Amino acid sequence: MIEFKYVEMTNFLSYGNQPTRFNLDTSESVLIIGRNEDVGDGGEARNGTGKTGSIQAILFALYGKGIEPKLKSDDFVNIKNGKKLEVKLVFKKAGKEYTIIRKRKPASLELFVDGEPVTLDTMKNTDQFIESVIGMPYEIFMLTFVMTPHIDS
């Protein structure tokens, strides 16, 4: 079983230069209400404010993809800032704590197990290792956790 601890994002979709962290290890419900101050009167618009982006960040950290599999990795970079996307995901599985730090513009992928770096020689090999830790490919994770219409069962 995967126990998500937190996801933190910077310059990811609608999230800007300041890191935003969502704690995921609570047993309580979390309500995310977006507030788009660029559109509408007094920030009453709710579209494009990061509600779905918080889930996308988890997928991006794990698989380098989002809910819509056709999006490219660079499509997640905040349009206003245009660089230095960083998503950090911390989770526990089988008694070990994993930290994934995935970046774009410039691109990099770092993996730590119990605080020790275990990043492999290429991003592709590190991605394969992460998938083996998760125990399921992107499509199965999407059908199990996200239940999206973008993936055929």
Protein Blocks (a to p, Z undefined) as FASTA:
>chain_A
ZZdfbdcdehiajbcfbdcdddfkbfbdcddddddfkgcjehlafghnopmmmmmmmmmm
mnopafblmbcfklmpcfklopaiacdddddeehiacdddddehiadddddeehiacbdf
bfklmmmmmmmmnopafklmmmmmnopakbcZZ
